[in-house]
Amino acid sequence: IEKKLSALGINLPQAAAPVANYVGFVKSGNQVFVSGQLPLENGELKFLGKVGSQVSLDDAKTAARLCAINILAQLKSACEGNLDRVTRCIKLGVFVNGDADFKDHPVVANGASDLIAEVFGDAGKHARAAVGSGSLPRGVSVVVDAIFEIK
């Protein structure tokens, strides 16, 4: 997996510390539940605002991809640094802070889904929810959470 990430030009950041009363991930049996990740890069929030009027569709897809990178950072921490322990991505939840008339939530969600599939291949094929939201924490355009199976 590290070779795939390197080939994609991705250096995983340190897993972000929670900003409230929760943890970044929970392991239960052979599953890892990753808390919602924001489009955070180098300690800075990116892609703030409503998708449609303030954030373009392409930028929202990039935000979802960035959220997925941060999910992988949490997952790596959950796997004690070894992402080869991942056997399956079970589900992604993608929350989009869109304008009231925004309808392309699945397109935004593909930013995260495509990255997970690129990194894990067939094991990256997952169930998904792409949901519109009236607002999201700290004004971000996208939040993504995930469930993985590990060995």
Salt bridges, closest charged atoms under 4 A:
GLU2 OE2 - LYS76 NZ 3.14
GLU44 OE2 - LYS46 NZ 3.91
GLU80 OE2 - LYS27 NZ 2.82
GLU80 OE1 - ARG85 NH1 2.23
GLU118 OE1 - ARG65 NH1 3.52
ASP122 OD1 - LYS125 NZ 3.21
